[in-house]
Amino acid sequence: MISNTKLKSIERSINNRFDYLRQKVDNIQSNIEWTERAIEHFGTTLKPHEAGFILYDGQLLDFSGGYADQKRLDHAEIYQIYTSEELEKAHKKYKFAGPIHLFQTNSNAIRLNSAQYSGYMYISIHDTQLITPEQIKALEYITYYDTTKHIIYDVYNKDSRAVKYGEVSSVSELKRKLYEYVQH
């Protein structure tokens, strides 16, 4: 016979696991909703140097502004997918770059700058997000497509302070450096 203490422990464990899974489902739903809004407004591209964000599913959000072969929009233009109430919330929650941070945390997007032929790629993630396997594949595609030799990265918190940053020469090295932020 199992003691009441043991049963309570098992019940807590099951409830914790259930809460964890429910949170994962909620996060996936949020990722989908925000990603769909962004795609509807900006579209997607296959050209890394036209992209502003790598979405959770690996797609590149088109920030070319209609100009071929260049990123013409600032990341802050993401504000266009928000209602006025959402913008107000973003500015209250995040000290700097509210709309960008809110988009990244709600959609699990990676901020991206990849200038064609420069050999450099810059990425930025929020300290509460996880990099998906699809985003890793997109990063590998970008390094191949744009012959990237240097990946500059930062992980920032809600106050826009970098809590981790550096430079690496490959996606596999990036995965090692950001292990705690990569979905396993």
KOLDOKE-242329 format. One line per 8 residues: their letters; for each residue x, y, z of N, C-alpha, C, CB. Coordinates in nm, 4 decimals. Glycine has a CB too. Example, Ala and Ser with C-alpha at 12.3 -4.5 7.8 and 13.67 -1.06 7.14 Angstrom:
# KOLDOKE-242329
AS	1.3190/-0.5690/0.7800/1.2300/-0.4500/0.7800/1.3200/-0.3300/0.7800/1.1308/-0.4473/0.9046 | 1.2850/-0.2250/0.7080/1.3670/-0.1060/0.7140/1.2900/0.0030/0.7870/1.4084/-0.0598/0.5725 .
This chain:
# KOLDOKE-242329
MISNTKLK	0.0827/-0.1172/0.0000/0.0000/0.0000/0.0000/0.0882/0.1251/0.0000/-0.0947/-0.0011/0.1205 | 0.0469/0.2263/-0.0793/0.1215/0.3515/-0.0900/0.0715/0.4491/0.0160/0.1075/0.4129/-0.2323 | 0.1644/0.5125/0.0838/0.1283/0.6064/0.1902/0.0664/0.7336/0.1302/0.2530/0.6420/0.2760 | -0.0070/0.8058/0.2128/-0.0680/0.9322/0.1704/0.0386/1.0332/0.1301/-0.1555/0.9901/0.2825 | 0.1482/1.0341/0.1997/0.2586/1.1250/0.1670/0.3121/1.0958/0.0272/0.3719/1.1126/0.2710 | 0.3301/0.9683/-0.0022/0.3796/0.9277/-0.1346/0.2780/0.9640/-0.2427/0.4091/0.7755/-0.1378 | 0.1485/0.9406/-0.2160/0.0433/0.9747/-0.3123/0.0412/1.1258/-0.3386/-0.0950/0.9274/-0.2605 | 0.0547/1.2042/-0.2330/0.0571/1.3505/-0.2485/0.1776/1.3933/-0.3325/0.0611/1.4202/-0.1098 .
SIERSINN	0.2901/1.3286/-0.3105/0.4106/1.3590/-0.3866/0.3909/1.3262/-0.5352/0.5306/1.2809/-0.3299 | 0.3316/1.2135/-0.5630/0.3039/1.1734/-0.7014/0.2056/1.2711/-0.7656/0.2475/1.0288/-0.7066 | 0.1030/1.3079/-0.6912/0.0030/1.4019/-0.7420/0.0668/1.5373/-0.7750/-0.1103/1.4201/-0.6391 | 0.1540/1.5873/-0.6864/0.2246/1.7137/-0.7121/0.3107/1.7025/-0.8375/0.3120/1.7529/-0.5910 | 0.3783/1.5922/-0.8510/0.4642/1.5702/-0.9670/0.3823/1.5717/-1.0964/0.5397/1.4370/-0.9532 | 0.2694/1.5036/-1.0953/0.1816/1.5000/-1.2137/0.1280/1.6397/-1.2428/0.0637/1.4003/-1.1927 | 0.0846/1.7119/-1.1393/0.0330/1.8472/-1.1587/0.1406/1.9407/-1.2123/-0.0228/1.9018/-1.0278 | 0.2618/1.9297/-1.1616/0.3720/2.0121/-1.2118/0.3991/1.9833/-1.3584/0.4987/1.9883/-1.1296 .
RFDYLRQK	0.3993/1.8562/-1.3936/0.4225/1.8184/-1.5345/0.3096/1.8696/-1.6229/0.4351/1.6646/-1.5488 | 0.1866/1.8584/-1.5735/0.0712/1.9079/-1.6488/0.0822/2.0593/-1.6702/-0.0605/1.8735/-1.5750 | 0.1168/2.1331/-1.5634/0.1324/2.2781/-1.5748/0.2417/2.3140/-1.6743/0.1640/2.3392/-1.4384 | 0.3526/2.2397/-1.6712/0.4627/2.2619/-1.7644/0.4155/2.2407/-1.9089/0.5809/2.1677/-1.7316 | 0.3432/2.1319/-1.9333/0.2944/2.1032/-2.0684/0.1904/2.2056/-2.1138/0.2346/1.9626/-2.0742 | 0.1045/2.2484/-2.0225/0.0051/2.3502/-2.0570/0.0761/2.4795/-2.0964/-0.0923/2.3752/-1.9383 | 0.1806/2.5157/-2.0246/0.2573/2.6358/-2.0582/0.3212/2.6224/-2.1961/0.3655/2.6622/-1.9521 | 0.3739/2.5047/-2.2275/0.4327/2.4808/-2.3604/0.3282/2.5001/-2.4694/0.4924/2.3383/-2.3691 .
VDNIQSNI	0.2078/2.4461/-2.4492/0.0994/2.4608/-2.5472/0.0618/2.6076/-2.5620/-0.0246/2.3775/-2.5054 | 0.0504/2.6794/-2.4510/0.0187/2.8219/-2.4565/0.1263/2.8984/-2.5319/0.0028/2.8788/-2.3154 | 0.2527/2.8657/-2.5084/0.3627/2.9321/-2.5789/0.3564/2.9057/-2.7283/0.4973/2.8859/-2.5238 | 0.3279/2.7822/-2.7663/0.3177/2.7484/-2.9085/0.2044/2.8265/-2.9723/0.2959/2.5968/-2.9279 | 0.0894/2.8346/-2.9037/-0.0240/2.9103/-2.9559/0.0125/3.0572/-2.9730/-0.1453/2.8963/-2.8633 | 0.0817/3.1141/-2.8744/0.1253/3.2534/-2.8830/0.2215/3.2714/-3.0004/0.1925/3.2977/-2.7509 | 0.3172/3.1797/-3.0148/0.4115/3.1865/-3.1272/0.3371/3.1912/-3.2596/0.5073/3.0663/-3.1250 | 0.2376/3.1034/-3.2750/0.1623/3.0951/-3.4002/0.0857/3.2244/-3.4252/0.0653/2.9756/-3.3974 .
EWTERAIE	0.0152/3.2744/-3.3256/-0.0661/3.3951/-3.3430/0.0191/3.5158/-3.3819/-0.1432/3.4254/-3.2147 | 0.1282/3.5392/-3.3091/0.2122/3.6556/-3.3382/0.2855/3.6390/-3.4707/0.3129/3.6782/-3.2253 | 0.3267/3.5186/-3.5009/0.3947/3.4928/-3.6281/0.3000/3.5178/-3.7447/0.4484/3.3481/-3.6329 | 0.1765/3.4700/-3.7332/0.0791/3.4919/-3.8409/0.0527/3.6407/-3.8622/-0.0526/3.4194/-3.8095 | 0.0417/3.7156/-3.7546/0.0200/3.8603/-3.7668/0.1369/3.9262/-3.8394/0.0011/3.9243/-3.6276 | 0.2582/3.8885/-3.8018/0.3769/3.9486/-3.8634/0.3880/3.9110/-4.0113/0.5036/3.9047/-3.7885 | 0.3638/3.7848/-4.0424/0.3716/3.7400/-4.1820/0.2650/3.8092/-4.2661/0.3555/3.5866/-4.1913 | 0.1466/3.8214/-4.2105/0.0379/3.8880/-4.2846/0.0764/4.0317/-4.3194/-0.0931/3.8869/-4.2019 .
HFGTTLKP	0.1450/4.0981/-4.2285/0.1812/4.2382/-4.2515/0.3076/4.2541/-4.3363/0.2005/4.3082/-4.1188 | 0.4120/4.1770/-4.3058/0.5419/4.1971/-4.3713/0.5742/4.0959/-4.4800/0.6496/4.1932/-4.2693 | 0.5220/3.9745/-4.4687/0.5576/3.8678/-4.5615/0.6874/3.7996/-4.5199/0.5704/3.9230/-4.7034 | 0.7293/3.7033/-4.5990/0.8532/3.6313/-4.5724/0.9457/3.6421/-4.6934/0.8245/3.4829/-4.5385 | 1.0699/3.6061/-4.6726/1.1693/3.6098/-4.7794/1.2618/3.4893/-4.7647/1.2504/3.7431/-4.7763 | 1.3283/3.4553/-4.8717/1.4315/3.3513/-4.8667/1.5713/3.4130/-4.8604/1.4202/3.2586/-4.9890 | 1.5771/3.5454/-4.8729/1.7052/3.6159/-4.8751/1.7361/3.6717/-4.7363/1.7035/3.7298/-4.9804 | 1.8389/3.6188/-4.6702/1.8709/3.6620/-4.5342/1.8962/3.8117/-4.5204/1.9906/3.5880/-4.4860 .
HEAGFILY	1.9563/3.8730/-4.6203/1.9892/4.0155/-4.6118/1.8657/4.1049/-4.6282/2.0928/4.0511/-4.7179 | 1.7482/4.0458/-4.6551/1.6228/4.1200/-4.6579/1.5425/4.0997/-4.5291/1.5396/4.0776/-4.7785 | 1.5885/4.0117/-4.4435/1.5106/3.9703/-4.3261/1.5410/4.0541/-4.2027/1.5370/3.8247/-4.2955 | 1.4390/4.0665/-4.1168/1.4551/4.1365/-3.9902/1.4497/4.0433/-3.8706/1.3497/4.2419/-3.9763 | 1.3821/3.9293/-3.8875/1.3676/3.8323/-3.7796/1.3668/3.6914/-3.8366/1.2390/3.8587/-3.6989 | 1.4149/3.5964/-3.7574/1.3983/3.4541/-3.7868/1.2848/3.4069/-3.6972/1.5328/3.3706/-3.7625 | 1.1761/3.3631/-3.7575/1.0583/3.3223/-3.6815/1.0791/3.1848/-3.6193/0.9339/3.3215/-3.7715 | 0.9952/3.1479/-3.5231/1.0117/3.0219/-3.4489/1.0149/2.9008/-3.5406/0.8996/3.0057/-3.3479 .
DGQLLDFS	0.9479/2.9110/-3.6570/0.9416/2.7969/-3.7497/1.0509/2.8026/-3.8566/0.8048/2.7920/-3.8170 | 1.1452/2.8970/-3.8419/1.2586/2.9068/-3.9346/1.2373/3.0010/-4.0517/1.2902/2.7726/-3.9873 | 1.1157/3.0512/-4.0700/1.0921/3.1448/-4.1794/1.1607/3.2780/-4.1493/0.9401/3.1656/-4.2021 | 1.1956/3.3500/-4.2549/1.2598/3.4804/-4.2431/1.1559/3.5888/-4.2706/1.3808/3.4926/-4.3411 | 1.1355/3.6779/-4.1734/1.0378/3.7851/-4.1880/1.0969/3.8946/-4.2768/0.9965/3.8423/-4.0492 | 1.0256/3.9290/-4.3828/1.0739/4.0221/-4.4849/1.0712/4.1661/-4.4339/0.9894/4.0098/-4.6124 | 1.1884/4.2251/-4.4192/1.2006/4.3649/-4.3804/1.2683/4.4457/-4.4906/1.2790/4.3775/-4.2493 | 1.2478/4.4032/-4.6144/1.3064/4.4749/-4.7283/1.2290/4.6026/-4.7591/1.3095/4.3847/-4.8524 .
GGYADQKR	1.1046/4.6105/-4.7137/1.0224/4.7276/-4.7440/0.9921/4.7394/-4.8924/1.0913/4.8534/-4.6961 | 1.0001/4.6267/-4.9631/0.9721/4.6262/-5.1064/1.0928/4.6512/-5.1944/0.8699/4.7276/-5.1365 | 1.2083/4.6726/-5.1333/1.3319/4.6943/-5.2091/1.4040/4.5613/-5.2235/1.4238/4.8001/-5.1394 | 1.4515/4.5314/-5.3413/1.5176/4.4030/-5.3661/1.6565/4.3999/-5.3028/1.5278/4.3764/-5.5172 | 1.6899/4.2858/-5.2464/1.8244/4.2548/-5.1984/1.8785/4.3442/-5.0875/1.9166/4.2607/-5.3109 | 1.7894/4.4009/-5.0054/1.8364/4.4787/-4.8912/1.7278/4.4900/-4.7847/1.8810/4.6182/-4.9361 | 1.7715/4.4999/-4.6615/1.6806/4.5227/-4.5491/1.6688/4.6725/-4.5337/1.7315/4.4544/-4.4157 | 1.5483/4.7256/-4.5559/1.5285/4.8700/-4.5497/1.4514/4.9152/-4.4258/1.4562/4.9162/-4.6729 .
LDHAEIYQ	1.3842/4.8227/-4.3588/1.3044/4.8584/-4.2418/1.3834/4.8343/-4.1136/1.1734/4.7783/-4.2395 | 1.3644/4.9218/-4.0188/1.4228/4.9041/-3.8866/1.3408/4.8000/-3.8110/1.4279/5.0392/-3.8085 | 1.4037/4.7296/-3.7192/1.3321/4.6284/-3.6401/1.2130/4.6889/-3.5663/1.4272/4.5622/-3.5396 | 1.2232/4.8145/-3.5288/1.1152/4.8806/-3.4554/0.9861/4.8898/-3.5368/1.1589/5.0195/-3.4136 | 0.9951/4.8724/-3.6672/0.8749/4.8751/-3.7523/0.7776/4.7620/-3.7186/0.9149/4.8658/-3.8997 | 0.8217/4.6676/-3.6380/0.7339/4.5588/-3.5952/0.6133/4.6144/-3.5195/0.8110/4.4584/-3.5069 | 0.6250/4.7379/-3.4705/0.5136/4.7996/-3.3979/0.3857/4.8009/-3.4818/0.5502/4.9426/-3.3566 | 0.3983/4.7948/-3.6139/0.2830/4.8048/-3.7030/0.1834/4.6896/-3.6868/0.3303/4.8102/-3.8456 .
IYTSEELE	0.2245/4.5801/-3.6252/0.1314/4.4677/-3.6088/0.0529/4.4763/-3.4783/0.2073/4.3359/-3.6138 | 0.0801/4.5788/-3.3961/0.0178/4.5930/-3.2649/-0.1046/4.6833/-3.2665/0.1177/4.6463/-3.1669 | -0.1930/4.6586/-3.1707/-0.2988/4.7540/-3.1411/-0.2382/4.8608/-3.0494/-0.4243/4.6833/-3.0743 | -0.3079/4.9703/-3.0301/-0.2543/5.0757/-2.9425/-0.2411/5.0263/-2.7988/-0.3445/5.2004/-2.9468 | -0.3319/4.9380/-2.7550/-0.3226/4.8831/-2.6195/-0.1987/4.7939/-2.6048/-0.4500/4.8031/-2.5852 | -0.1710/4.7155/-2.7066/-0.0530/4.6281/-2.7031/0.0760/4.7100/-2.7024/-0.0537/4.5320/-2.8237 | 0.0775/4.8192/-2.7778/0.1952/4.9066/-2.7785/0.2179/4.9691/-2.6412/0.1796/5.0166/-2.8843 | 0.1103/5.0112/-2.5798/0.1218/5.0690/-2.4455/0.1784/4.9662/-2.3475/-0.0157/5.1197/-2.3962 .
KAHKKYKF	0.1290/4.8434/-2.3567/0.1783/4.7346/-2.2707/0.3280/4.7103/-2.2963/0.0969/4.6035/-2.2960 | 0.3665/4.7102/-2.4227/0.5072/4.6855/-2.4587/0.5980/4.7910/-2.3987/0.5244/4.6827/-2.6112 | 0.5570/4.9167/-2.4064/0.6411/5.0246/-2.3545/0.6471/5.0235/-2.2021/0.5895/5.1593/-2.4032 | 0.5417/4.9755/-2.1380/0.5433/4.9659/-1.9919/0.6286/4.8488/-1.9453/0.4009/4.9517/-1.9378 | 0.6196/4.7372/-2.0176/0.6883/4.6158/-1.9749/0.8386/4.6216/-2.0003/0.6295/4.4961/-2.0457 | 0.8786/4.6809/-2.1116/1.0194/4.6832/-2.1496/1.0706/4.8265/-2.1527/1.0401/4.6158/-2.2864 | 1.1812/4.8476/-2.0863/1.2367/4.9817/-2.0707/1.2718/5.0454/-2.2057/1.3604/4.9765/-1.9821 | 1.3383/4.9702/-2.2914/1.3774/5.0193/-2.4232/1.3272/4.9205/-2.5288/1.5328/5.0381/-2.4329 .
AGPIHLFQ	1.3033/4.9685/-2.6460/1.2665/4.8827/-2.7602/1.1487/4.7916/-2.7294/1.3854/4.7980/-2.8024 | 1.0467/4.8464/-2.6634/0.9308/4.7683/-2.6210/0.8671/4.6804/-2.7279/0.8291/4.8594/-2.5696 | 0.8294/4.7363/-2.8440/0.7650/4.6526/-2.9456/0.8527/4.5373/-2.9950/0.7252/4.7380/-3.0627 | 0.9827/4.5634/-3.0069/1.0740/4.4578/-3.0519/1.0788/4.3461/-2.9488/1.2160/4.5144/-3.0766 | 1.0976/4.3826/-2.8242/1.1079/4.2832/-2.7169/0.9779/4.2053/-2.7011/1.1444/4.3512/-2.5847 | 0.8648/4.2752/-2.7062/0.7363/4.2069/-2.6917/0.7157/4.1079/-2.8059/0.6206/4.3090/-2.6876 | 0.7506/4.1496/-2.9269/0.7372/4.0583/-3.0408/0.8256/3.9354/-3.0219/0.7736/4.1301/-3.1724 | 0.9500/3.9576/-2.9811/1.0403/3.8438/-2.9641/0.9932/3.7489/-2.8548/1.1801/3.8927/-2.9323 .
TNSNAIRL	0.9460/3.8020/-2.7438/0.9030/3.7128/-2.6350/0.7718/3.6441/-2.6679/0.8889/3.7906/-2.5046 | 0.6823/3.7109/-2.7407/0.5538/3.6490/-2.7747/0.5610/3.5545/-2.8931/0.4529/3.7550/-2.8033 | 0.6558/3.5757/-2.9817/0.6631/3.4932/-3.1030/0.7830/3.3994/-3.1042/0.6680/3.5817/-3.2248 | 0.8750/3.4173/-3.0106/0.9998/3.3405/-3.0056/1.0883/3.3678/-3.1279/0.9689/3.1905/-2.9960 | 1.0813/3.4894/-3.1796/1.1606/3.5268/-3.2968/1.3007/3.5723/-3.2548/1.0897/3.6386/-3.3764 | 1.3957/3.5508/-3.3436/1.5331/3.5976/-3.3263/1.5500/3.7226/-3.4118/1.6379/3.4865/-3.3657 | 1.5994/3.8298/-3.3509/1.6281/3.9510/-3.4285/1.7520/3.9243/-3.5128/1.6490/4.0762/-3.3351 | 1.7502/3.9705/-3.6379/1.8561/3.9365/-3.7327/1.9005/4.0574/-3.8129/1.8095/3.8269/-3.8266 .
NSAQYSGY	2.0308/4.0698/-3.8300/2.0921/4.1590/-3.9283/2.1961/4.0764/-4.0012/2.1559/4.2880/-3.8611 | 2.1810/4.0680/-4.1311/2.2761/3.9922/-4.2117/2.2987/4.0682/-4.3415/2.2248/3.8468/-4.2394 | 2.4052/4.1456/-4.3459/2.4354/4.2244/-4.4651/2.5018/4.1353/-4.5694/2.5265/4.3450/-4.4301 | 2.4482/4.1384/-4.6895/2.4997/4.0557/-4.7982/2.6470/4.0853/-4.8240/2.4181/4.0782/-4.9259 | 2.7250/3.9794/-4.8379/2.8678/3.9841/-4.8710/2.9567/4.0428/-4.7612/2.8865/4.0635/-4.9956 | 2.9015/4.0756/-4.6460/2.9839/4.1363/-4.5411/3.0614/4.0321/-4.4618/2.8971/4.2179/-4.4469 | 3.0095/3.9083/-4.4596/3.0713/3.8038/-4.3799/3.0270/3.8044/-4.2351/3.2189/3.8167/-4.3862 | 2.9397/3.8992/-4.1980/2.8917/3.9119/-4.0604/2.7415/3.8893/-4.0517/2.9269/4.0494/-4.0045 .
MYISIHDT	2.7006/3.8289/-3.9417/2.5596/3.8160/-3.9077/2.5477/3.8535/-3.7605/2.5044/3.6698/-3.9363 | 2.4468/3.9327/-3.7305/2.4201/3.9715/-3.5921/2.2842/3.9152/-3.5529/2.4242/4.1275/-3.5742 | 2.2773/3.8466/-3.4381/2.1489/3.7975/-3.3884/2.1325/3.8399/-3.2430/2.1387/3.6428/-3.4025 | 2.0068/3.8531/-3.2050/1.9766/3.8915/-3.0681/1.8544/3.8135/-3.0217/1.9528/4.0446/-3.0565 | 1.8639/3.7570/-2.9017/1.7501/3.6844/-2.8452/1.7212/3.7386/-2.7056/1.7781/3.5309/-2.8404 | 1.5992/3.7181/-2.6617/1.5583/3.7581/-2.5268/1.5916/3.6444/-2.4315/1.4056/3.7933/-2.5212 | 1.6254/3.6771/-2.3086/1.6684/3.5737/-2.2139/1.5569/3.4789/-2.1692/1.7278/3.6390/-2.0933 | 1.4349/3.5018/-2.2135/1.3252/3.4108/-2.1785/1.2869/3.3189/-2.2942/1.2035/3.4906/-2.1346 .
QLITPEQI	1.3514/3.3312/-2.4081/1.3118/3.2502/-2.5228/1.4071/3.1345/-2.5478/1.3032/3.3362/-2.6462 | 1.3578/3.0380/-2.6245/1.4391/2.9230/-2.6644/1.4560/2.9232/-2.8153/1.3749/2.7901/-2.6170 | 1.5747/2.8911/-2.8606/1.6008/2.8800/-3.0040/1.5538/2.7422/-3.0488/1.7534/2.9021/-3.0372 | 1.4677/2.7386/-3.1505/1.4104/2.6125/-3.1986/1.5039/2.5445/-3.2979/1.2734/2.6369/-3.2636 | 1.4851/2.4144/-3.3201/1.5646/2.3451/-3.4230/1.5468/2.4079/-3.5617/1.5258/2.1967/-3.4284 | 1.4271/2.4586/-3.5903/1.4021/2.5231/-3.7200/1.4817/2.6533/-3.7325/1.2510/2.5513/-3.7380 | 1.4967/2.7247/-3.6215/1.5775/2.8467/-3.6244/1.7252/2.8133/-3.6418/1.5564/2.9284/-3.4960 | 1.7696/2.7049/-3.5824/1.9080/2.6600/-3.6026/1.9313/2.6296/-3.7509/1.9390/2.5342/-3.5155 .
KALEYITY	1.8364/2.5600/-3.8138/1.8480/2.5307/-3.9580/1.8516/2.6590/-4.0393/1.7310/2.4422/-4.0052 | 1.7702/2.7578/-4.0007/1.7700/2.8861/-4.0713/1.9057/2.9556/-4.0556/1.6561/2.9771/-4.0183 | 1.9622/2.9516/-3.9358/2.0945/3.0110/-3.9143/2.1999/2.9421/-4.0002/2.1337/3.0025/-3.7661 | 2.1922/2.8103/-4.0097/2.2861/2.7364/-4.0955/2.2682/2.7759/-4.2419/2.2663/2.5841/-4.0789 | 2.1440/2.7915/-4.2846/2.1140/2.8352/-4.4216/2.1739/2.9734/-4.4470/1.9608/2.8375/-4.4463 | 2.1551/3.0646/-4.3510/2.2058/3.2009/-4.3674/2.3582/3.2017/-4.3775/2.1601/3.2894/-4.2504 | 2.4253/3.1240/-4.2923/2.5722/3.1224/-4.2973/2.6209/3.0687/-4.4318/2.6295/3.0368/-4.1820 | 2.5468/2.9742/-4.4890/2.5835/2.9216/-4.6204/2.5505/3.0237/-4.7298/2.5105/2.7880/-4.6477 .
YDTTKHII	2.4295/3.0760/-4.7267/2.3804/3.1671/-4.8306/2.4646/3.2939/-4.8380/2.2343/3.2034/-4.8046 | 2.4922/3.3530/-4.7234/2.5650/3.4796/-4.7198/2.7132/3.4623/-4.6879/2.5023/3.5713/-4.6185 | 2.7625/3.3400/-4.6940/2.9025/3.3086/-4.6612/2.9484/3.3806/-4.5340/2.9942/3.3468/-4.7784 | 2.8693/3.3649/-4.4292/2.8974/3.4274/-4.3007/3.0208/3.3653/-4.2371/2.7770/3.4146/-4.2069 | 3.1114/3.4488/-4.1940/3.2324/3.4040/-4.1258/3.2278/3.4378/-3.9762/3.3561/3.4676/-4.1906 | 3.1445/3.5362/-3.9414/3.1370/3.5818/-3.8026/2.9901/3.5968/-3.7619/3.2135/3.7166/-3.7842 | 2.9543/3.5369/-3.6499/2.8204/3.5524/-3.5935/2.8364/3.6260/-3.4612/2.7479/3.4128/-3.5741 | 2.7821/3.7444/-3.4560/2.7846/3.8237/-3.3334/2.6476/3.8056/-3.2687/2.8173/3.9772/-3.3617 .
YDVYNKDS	2.6479/3.7730/-3.1406/2.5205/3.7446/-3.0740/2.5119/3.8176/-2.9414/2.5031/3.5939/-3.0523 | 2.3861/3.8404/-2.9002/2.3637/3.8849/-2.7634/2.2314/3.8276/-2.7133/2.3638/4.0402/-2.7545 | 2.2286/3.8100/-2.5833/2.1090/3.7673/-2.5116/2.0809/3.8811/-2.4152/2.1276/3.6260/-2.4369 | 1.9616/3.9386/-2.4234/1.9310/4.0542/-2.3413/1.8125/4.0267/-2.2491/1.9025/4.1750/-2.4293 | 1.8008/4.1080/-2.1444/1.6901/4.0938/-2.0503/1.5868/4.2035/-2.0744/1.7412/4.0987/-1.9044 | 1.4852/4.2096/-1.9883/1.3752/4.3043/-2.0100/1.4190/4.4498/-2.0010/1.2657/4.2791/-1.9098 | 1.5340/4.4771/-1.9415/1.5866/4.6128/-1.9351/1.6809/4.6434/-2.0516/1.6588/4.6342/-1.8033 | 1.6815/4.5568/-2.1504/1.7666/4.5715/-2.2698/1.9147/4.5634/-2.2374/1.7377/4.7032/-2.3385 .
RAVKYGEV	1.9466/4.4971/-2.1301/2.0875/4.4789/-2.0935/2.1334/4.3421/-2.1429/2.1083/4.4921/-1.9387 | 2.2485/4.3414/-2.2051/2.3041/4.2147/-2.2515/2.3503/4.1338/-2.1307/2.4218/4.2380/-2.3510 | 2.2994/4.0122/-2.1195/2.3419/3.9239/-2.0110/2.4435/3.8223/-2.0624/2.2205/3.8517/-1.9486 | 2.4524/3.8119/-2.1932/2.5514/3.7246/-2.2563/2.5725/3.7771/-2.3979/2.5049/3.5726/-2.2567 | 2.6958/3.7801/-2.4420/2.7247/3.8278/-2.5764/2.8594/3.7734/-2.6206/2.7231/3.9823/-2.5822 | 2.8818/3.7786/-2.7498/3.0090/3.7328/-2.8013/3.0087/3.7196/-2.9519/3.0452/3.6020/-2.7392 | 3.1134/3.6585/-3.0007/3.1296/3.6362/-3.1445/3.1800/3.4949/-3.1651/3.2272/3.7403/-3.2082 | 3.1216/3.4267/-3.2628/3.1616/3.2900/-3.2967/3.1754/3.2806/-3.4483/3.0580/3.1849/-3.2429 .
SSVSELKR	3.2305/3.1689/-3.4943/3.2521/3.1546/-3.6385/3.1650/3.0475/-3.7030/3.3961/3.1230/-3.6648 | 3.0782/2.9817/-3.6227/2.9912/2.8788/-3.6809/2.8643/2.8641/-3.5968/3.0657/2.7427/-3.6908 | 2.7623/2.8064/-3.6575/2.6367/2.7827/-3.5863/2.6571/2.6789/-3.4766/2.5264/2.7367/-3.6840 | 2.7399/2.5785/-3.5013/2.7636/2.4778/-3.3976/2.8325/2.5401/-3.2762/2.8489/2.3620/-3.4533 | 2.9236/2.6335/-3.2989/2.9871/2.7040/-3.1874/2.8843/2.7927/-3.1149/3.1067/2.7897/-3.2383 | 2.7965/2.8557/-3.1913/2.6898/2.9366/-3.1330/2.6002/2.8508/-3.0432/2.6061/3.0036/-3.2439 | 2.5648/2.7319/-3.0910/2.4825/2.6411/-3.0113/2.5521/2.6073/-2.8794/2.4523/2.5122/-3.0903 | 2.6813/2.5855/-2.8833/2.7552/2.5552/-2.7599/2.7541/2.6748/-2.6644/2.9006/2.5153/-2.7928 .
KLYEYVQH	2.7763/2.7935/-2.7189/2.7797/2.9138/-2.6348/2.6432/2.9458/-2.5743/2.8287/3.0330/-2.7161 | 2.5381/2.9172/-2.6494/2.4017/2.9503/-2.6050/2.3237/2.8249/-2.5658/2.3263/3.0259/-2.7157 | 2.3925/2.7229/-2.5216/2.3312/2.5931/-2.4911/2.2039/2.6065/-2.4082/2.4304/2.5050/-2.4175 | 2.2080/2.6912/-2.3060/2.0916/2.7052/-2.2162/1.9713/2.7669/-2.2863/2.1286/2.7902/-2.0954 | 1.9905/2.8267/-2.4024/1.8807/2.8906/-2.4755/1.8363/2.8122/-2.5991/1.9218/3.0296/-2.5169 | 1.8988/2.6966/-2.6229/1.8673/2.6152/-2.7400/1.7763/2.5014/-2.6974/1.9963/2.5607/-2.8073 | 1.6656/2.4850/-2.7698/1.5701/2.3780/-2.7399/1.6357/2.2434/-2.7676/1.4396/2.3941/-2.8238 | 1.6247/2.1518/-2.6732/1.6879/2.0199/-2.6899/1.5825/1.9130/-2.7062/1.7786/1.9864/-2.5702 .
